[in-house]
Structure formats: C-alpha cells, structure tokens
Amino acid sequence: MQLHDDQLPIDEALVRSLIDTQFPHYSGLPLRQLDLSGSTNTLFRLGDDLVVRLPLQPGAGAAIASERHWSDTFRTRLPVALPETVAIGSPGSGYPETWAILRWLPGDRPGAYESGDPPDPVRSRLAADLAAVITALRDTPLTEQAVHDPRLRGYRGRSLAEFDPSVRSYLADCRANEEIDLDLDHAQRVWEQSLELPGSGHPGPHPVAADRWYHGDLVAENLLVGDGRLSAVVDFAVSVGDPTVDLHGAWELFDPPAREVFRQRLQVDDAAWLRGRAWALGIALGTFSYYWHSLPARRRDRLAMIRNVLDNAS
C-alpha cells in the first residue's frame, strides 16, 4: 500500500538482499512481510525470534539509531518490554536508509474501545499498566543535554495553540471528504473550547506545562498485551516537552471506568485531562486527513477515538 508520495520501494527481495549482504549468518532464516507494518516503517518477520524494520521515507533512517539509544536508556526504568535492536544495517542494494533487526516481542495489540460496548475489567488493568509506563517516563530526570536537544522537540510536546493551524486544516480536509460521517461542527466547537484551557498556550495568564519526557503515540498499534496485561511498547521514540499528549490514547483504548482508573493513577487535573482529550481529537482528525484511504485499520481506531471524545463532550 502506497502511504506517502516519497515512499521508498521495499519488497522481500530487497530485504533478503540486504540481509544476505550485511548479515549472512541470518541468510537461512525464513522471511515474510507483516501486515502490522505502520506508517513510518515496514516490518518483516525473520525466523521465529527477529523482525526487520525498514523506514518507508527518505531521511527516516536517523530514527533507527535514536530508538536504539532511548530504548536502551529507558529499558530498566519502564515496567514493560521495549524494542531490543540486534543489529543496525547500512544503506545498500539500492535502499538508501539505515535499517535494523530487532528481537521479536510476543503479544497482541489491544483493540480500540467502541462507544456503547460494555465495560471490561481487562481495559481497567490495561489503564493502570499504561499509567505506570507514563509515570515512569515523567519521573525520569531530564538531562541538560536533552532539554536543549532540538531533535527531541516534537510538535506533540508543544501547546494546543501551536497545533491549532494544523487542526483547522485537518477539519477542512475532513469537510471535503463525503465519506466521513462525523459531526465536524461539534468537533470544531470542542477543539475551540480546548484552546481556552489553562496550559493551552492561548494568550492570557495561563501556566505553561513543565517539560517532561513523553512518548507521544501510546495508542493500540504501538502496544502489546499478554494475559490481559500491558507487556510492551513496540515503537519507542521519546521526546521532551508538555507530556499531556500521552493522555490521548485513553480515548481510543479505554471504556469510561477504565479511563477514570487511568486518570486517577496519573493524578491528572481537569485542565490537563481536557487538553489530553483535545490532543485525541486533533490527532484523529489528522489521521483522517492523511490516511483515510491508505490505512483502514488506523482509520477505524481513530474513528473510535474521536467518537469517544465527542460522546464525552456532549
């Protein structure tokens, strides 16, 4: 599936060539592409215990070494498994980016919560587990180097006011898509009300959230569960900034009782909770703007997310 205009051509023959050339001790292992590949990387299962990750776009290979560094840094601090890089490959065989071989992490992706489904105690356990991951991230001391590293300053750690132009563009794209059956006027009102919240970055005497470590994309497709508990975060990129965005997955993953468990474990005040809800709204709209046709599984999860937001805001 073509996701990006500048997407790199990657197929099994290319991956086999890269492995045979650079890591011949893995040449005899079976190789198959996974349907679970996301929008940033494509994944190939290598034997029983390994997975090959290849960036889909030019320039994205820089994230391979970064994820290895931060996964190793946080591995002993977080209560779940993180990706473990076995080897980093170089450009070759016509492929221009750095790529990686990682340990295979067992588990299943949690399903999104659909509005109206009955509460499930498993979701409350998942909420407690995810809150523990976020707490461990936030409690990790920031180094001076991290605070001043521009590579760690992503847009999801900035204010809602800075995200506002993008959200308005997403809304316009969604209004032009006749397939989107959502109350976009309601969505716009919820978003605009969020811009008045303390900490939103809107002009006025509002406090600015303190910098913390945050992940930014703790949603179903980046999590693994086993035996009803959170077992791993499979896409581990961290940033520095306002960590409120790490609340947004609650609107995709959790039923209302589980959402309350999540909020209580994190001791989130009203303003931060509603800013997290606003992030869920904006990120869902961005998915519809860019991936409506190309990533149906992500579209389905984000539809659940935004419907949960709008139901809660009614």
C-alpha positions as CSV (number, residue, x, y, z in Angstrom):
1,M,0.0,0.0,0.0
2,Q,1.4,3.4,-1.0
3,L,1.2,5.7,2.1
4,H,3.5,8.6,1.1
5,D,4.3,10.4,-2.1
6,D,8.0,9.8,-1.5
7,Q,7.7,6.2,-0.2
8,L,10.7,4.0,-0.8
9,P,10.1,0.8,-2.8
10,I,10.6,-2.2,-0.4
11,D,9.9,-5.8,-1.1
12,E,11.0,-9.2,0.2
13,A,13.7,-9.5,-2.5
14,L,15.3,-6.2,-1.3
15,V,15.2,-7.2,2.3
16,R,16.7,-10.6,1.5
17,S,19.5,-9.0,-0.4
18,L,20.3,-6.6,2.5
19,I,20.4,-9.5,5.0
20,D,22.5,-11.7,2.7
21,T,25.0,-9.0,2.1
22,Q,25.3,-7.4,5.5
23,F,24.3,-10.2,8.0
24,P,24.9,-13.5,6.1
25,H,24.5,-15.5,9.4
26,Y,20.8,-14.8,9.1
27,S,20.5,-15.7,5.5
28,G,18.9,-19.1,6.0
29,L,16.0,-17.8,8.1
30,P,12.5,-17.6,6.6
31,L,11.4,-14.0,5.8
32,R,7.8,-12.6,5.4
33,Q,6.3,-9.2,5.4
34,L,3.9,-8.4,8.2
35,D,0.5,-6.8,7.9
36,L,1.2,-5.0,11.1
37,S,3.6,-2.5,9.5
38,G,2.7,1.1,10.3
39,S,3.1,4.4,8.6
40,T,6.8,5.0,9.4
41,N,8.4,1.6,8.9
42,T,7.6,-1.6,7.1
43,L,8.2,-4.8,9.1
44,F,9.4,-8.3,8.0
45,R,9.4,-11.3,10.3
46,L,12.8,-13.0,10.2
47,G,12.7,-16.5,11.6
48,D,10.9,-17.0,14.9
49,D,12.8,-14.5,17.1
50,L,13.6,-11.5,14.9
51,V,11.9,-8.7,13.0
52,V,13.4,-6.4,10.3
53,R,12.4,-2.8,10.4
54,L,12.9,-0.5,7.3
55,P,11.9,3.2,7.2
56,L,9.5,4.0,4.4
57,Q,10.6,7.5,3.6
58,P,13.9,9.2,2.7
59,G,15.7,10.6,5.8
60,A,13.7,8.5,8.2
61,G,16.7,6.2,8.9
62,A,18.0,8.6,11.6
63,A,15.3,7.4,13.9
64,I,16.7,3.9,13.9
65,A,19.8,4.8,16.0
66,S,17.8,7.1,18.1
67,E,15.2,4.5,19.1
68,R,18.0,2.1,19.9
69,H,19.6,4.7,22.2
70,W,16.5,5.6,24.0
71,S,15.2,2.0,24.3
72,D,18.4,1.1,25.9
73,T,18.3,4.1,28.2
74,F,14.8,3.5,29.4
75,R,14.8,-0.3,29.4
76,T,15.4,-0.6,33.2
77,R,13.1,2.3,34.1
78,L,9.9,1.2,32.5
79,P,7.7,-1.7,33.7
80,V,7.2,-3.2,30.2
81,A,9.4,-4.6,27.5
82,L,10.9,-2.2,24.9
83,P,12.3,-2.9,21.4
84,E,15.8,-4.5,21.5
85,T,18.0,-3.8,18.5
86,V,20.1,-6.8,17.5
87,A,21.9,-5.2,14.5
88,I,21.8,-1.9,12.5
89,G,22.1,-2.2,8.8
90,S,23.6,0.3,6.3
91,P,22.1,1.6,3.0
92,G,22.7,-0.9,0.3
93,S,21.1,-2.9,-2.6
94,G,19.5,0.3,-3.8
95,Y,17.9,1.1,-0.5
96,P,19.2,4.5,0.8
97,E,18.4,4.3,4.5
98,T,19.7,2.8,7.8
99,W,17.6,-0.2,8.9
100,A,17.5,-2.6,11.8
101,I,17.0,-6.1,13.0
102,L,15.2,-6.4,16.4
103,R,14.1,-9.1,18.8
104,W,10.5,-10.2,18.2
105,L,8.3,-9.2,21.0
106,P,5.3,-11.6,21.6
107,G,1.8,-10.3,22.3
108,D,-1.3,-8.9,20.7
109,R,-2.4,-5.4,20.0
110,P,-5.3,-4.2,22.3
111,G,-8.5,-3.4,20.5
112,A,-10.0,0.1,20.4
113,Y,-13.0,0.8,22.6
114,E,-16.1,1.3,20.6
115,S,-18.7,3.7,22.2
116,G,-21.5,1.7,23.7
117,D,-19.6,-1.5,24.3
118,P,-20.0,-2.9,27.9
119,P,-17.2,-2.1,30.4
120,D,-14.4,-4.6,30.5
121,P,-12.2,-5.1,33.6
122,V,-9.3,-6.0,31.3
123,R,-9.3,-2.4,30.0
124,S,-9.1,-1.1,33.6
125,R,-6.0,-3.3,34.1
126,L,-4.5,-2.0,30.9
127,A,-5.3,1.5,32.0
128,A,-3.4,1.0,35.3
129,D,-0.4,-0.5,33.4
130,L,-0.2,2.3,30.8
131,A,-0.4,4.9,33.6
132,A,2.6,3.1,35.2
133,V,4.6,3.5,32.0
134,I,3.7,7.2,31.7
135,T,4.5,7.8,35.3
136,A,7.9,6.1,34.9
137,L,8.6,8.3,31.8
138,R,7.6,11.5,33.6
139,D,9.6,10.6,36.7
140,T,12.8,10.1,34.8
141,P,15.1,13.1,35.3
142,L,15.8,15.3,32.3
143,T,19.4,15.9,31.5
144,E,20.5,19.4,30.4
145,Q,21.5,17.9,27.1
146,A,18.0,16.5,26.5
147,V,16.3,19.8,27.4
148,H,18.3,21.7,24.7
149,D,18.4,19.0,22.0
150,P,16.2,20.2,19.1
151,R,15.8,16.6,17.9
152,L,13.8,15.8,21.0
153,R,11.3,18.7,20.5
154,G,8.4,17.2,18.6
155,Y,5.1,19.1,17.8
156,R,3.2,16.8,20.1
157,G,5.0,18.3,23.1
158,R,4.0,21.8,22.2
159,S,0.9,23.7,23.1
160,L,-2.6,23.2,21.6
161,A,-2.4,26.8,20.3
162,E,0.7,25.8,18.2
163,F,-1.2,22.8,16.9
164,D,-4.3,24.9,16.1
165,P,-3.4,25.8,12.4
166,S,-2.9,22.1,11.6
167,V,-6.2,21.1,13.2
168,R,-8.1,23.7,11.3
169,S,-6.5,22.4,8.1
170,Y,-7.5,18.8,9.1
171,L,-11.1,19.9,9.7
172,A,-11.2,21.5,6.2
173,D,-9.9,18.3,4.6
174,C,-12.5,16.2,6.6
175,R,-15.3,18.5,5.5
176,A,-14.3,17.9,1.9
177,N,-14.4,14.1,2.3
178,E,-18.0,13.0,1.9
179,E,-17.2,9.6,3.3
180,I,-16.6,11.0,6.8
181,D,-19.8,10.6,8.8
182,L,-19.0,12.7,11.9
183,D,-20.4,15.9,13.5
184,L,-17.5,18.1,12.4
185,D,-19.2,21.2,13.7
186,H,-19.3,19.6,17.2
187,A,-15.6,18.6,16.8
188,Q,-14.7,22.2,15.9
189,R,-16.5,23.5,19.0
190,V,-14.8,21.1,21.3
191,W,-11.4,22.0,19.8
192,E,-12.0,25.7,20.1
193,Q,-13.2,25.4,23.7
194,S,-10.0,23.5,24.4
195,L,-7.9,26.5,23.3
196,E,-9.3,28.4,26.3
197,L,-8.0,25.9,28.8
198,P,-5.1,26.7,31.2
199,G,-1.9,25.4,29.7
200,S,-3.2,25.5,26.1
201,G,-0.8,28.3,25.0
202,H,-3.7,30.6,24.3
203,P,-2.9,34.3,25.2
204,G,-3.7,35.0,28.8
205,P,-2.5,34.3,32.3
206,H,-2.3,30.6,31.8
207,P,0.6,28.5,33.2
208,V,2.9,26.6,30.9
209,A,3.3,22.9,31.5
210,A,6.7,21.9,32.8
211,D,9.0,19.9,30.4
212,R,8.9,16.1,30.9
213,W,9.8,13.0,28.9
214,Y,6.8,11.8,26.9
215,H,6.2,9.2,24.2
216,G,3.6,10.9,22.1
217,D,1.9,7.9,20.5
218,L,0.7,5.5,23.2
219,V,-2.1,4.0,21.2
220,A,-3.3,0.5,20.3
221,E,-1.0,0.0,17.3
222,N,2.1,0.7,19.4
223,L,1.3,-1.5,22.4
224,L,1.3,-5.3,23.1
225,V,-0.7,-7.1,25.7
226,G,-0.4,-10.6,27.1
227,D,-2.6,-12.4,29.6
228,G,-4.7,-9.2,30.0
229,R,-1.8,-7.0,30.9
230,L,0.3,-4.5,29.0
231,S,3.6,-6.3,28.0
232,A,5.4,-4.0,25.6
233,V,5.7,-0.7,23.8
234,V,6.8,-1.6,20.3
235,D,7.5,1.8,18.8
236,F,9.7,3.6,21.3
237,A,10.6,7.2,20.4
238,V,10.7,9.7,23.2
239,S,10.6,13.5,23.2
240,V,10.8,16.4,25.7
241,G,8.0,18.9,26.3
242,D,4.5,19.1,27.6
243,P,3.6,15.4,28.3
244,T,-0.2,15.9,28.1
245,V,-0.3,14.3,24.7
246,D,0.4,10.9,26.4
247,L,-3.2,11.1,27.7
248,H,-4.7,10.9,24.2
249,G,-4.6,7.1,23.9
250,A,-7.2,6.9,26.8
251,W,-9.9,8.0,24.3
252,E,-9.0,5.1,21.9
253,L,-8.2,2.3,24.4
254,F,-10.5,2.7,27.4
255,D,-14.1,2.5,28.3
256,P,-15.3,5.2,30.8
257,P,-14.5,3.2,34.0
258,A,-11.0,2.4,32.7
259,R,-10.5,6.0,31.6
260,E,-11.2,7.0,35.2
261,V,-8.6,4.5,36.5
262,F,-6.1,5.9,34.1
263,R,-6.8,9.5,35.2
264,Q,-6.7,8.7,38.9
265,R,-3.4,6.8,38.6
266,L,-1.8,9.7,36.9
267,Q,-3.5,12.3,39.2
268,V,-4.5,14.5,36.3
269,D,-6.3,17.8,36.9
270,D,-9.3,18.9,34.9
271,A,-7.4,21.2,32.5
272,A,-4.7,18.7,31.7
273,W,-7.3,15.9,31.2
274,L,-9.3,18.1,28.7
275,R,-6.1,19.1,26.9
276,G,-5.4,15.4,26.5
277,R,-8.9,14.9,25.1
278,A,-8.2,17.8,22.7
279,W,-5.0,16.0,21.5
280,A,-7.1,12.9,20.8
281,L,-9.5,15.0,18.7
282,G,-6.7,16.7,16.7
283,I,-4.7,13.6,16.1
284,A,-7.7,11.7,15.0
285,L,-8.6,14.4,12.5
286,G,-5.0,14.4,11.2
287,T,-5.3,10.7,10.6
288,F,-8.5,11.2,8.5
289,S,-6.8,14.0,6.5
290,Y,-3.8,11.9,5.6
291,Y,-4.6,8.2,5.9
292,W,-8.4,7.9,5.3
293,H,-7.9,5.6,2.3
294,S,-4.5,4.1,2.8
295,L,-4.6,2.8,6.5
296,P,-8.1,1.4,7.1
297,A,-7.1,-0.2,10.5
298,R,-5.8,3.1,11.8
299,R,-8.8,4.9,10.4
300,R,-11.1,2.5,12.3
301,D,-9.2,3.0,15.6
302,R,-9.2,6.8,15.2
303,L,-12.9,6.8,14.4
304,A,-13.4,5.0,17.8
305,M,-11.2,7.6,19.4
306,I,-13.0,10.7,18.1
307,R,-16.4,9.3,18.7
308,N,-15.4,8.6,22.3
309,V,-14.2,12.2,22.6
310,L,-17.4,13.7,21.1
311,D,-19.6,11.4,23.3
312,N,-17.7,12.6,26.3
313,A,-18.0,16.3,25.3
314,S,-21.8,16.1,24.6
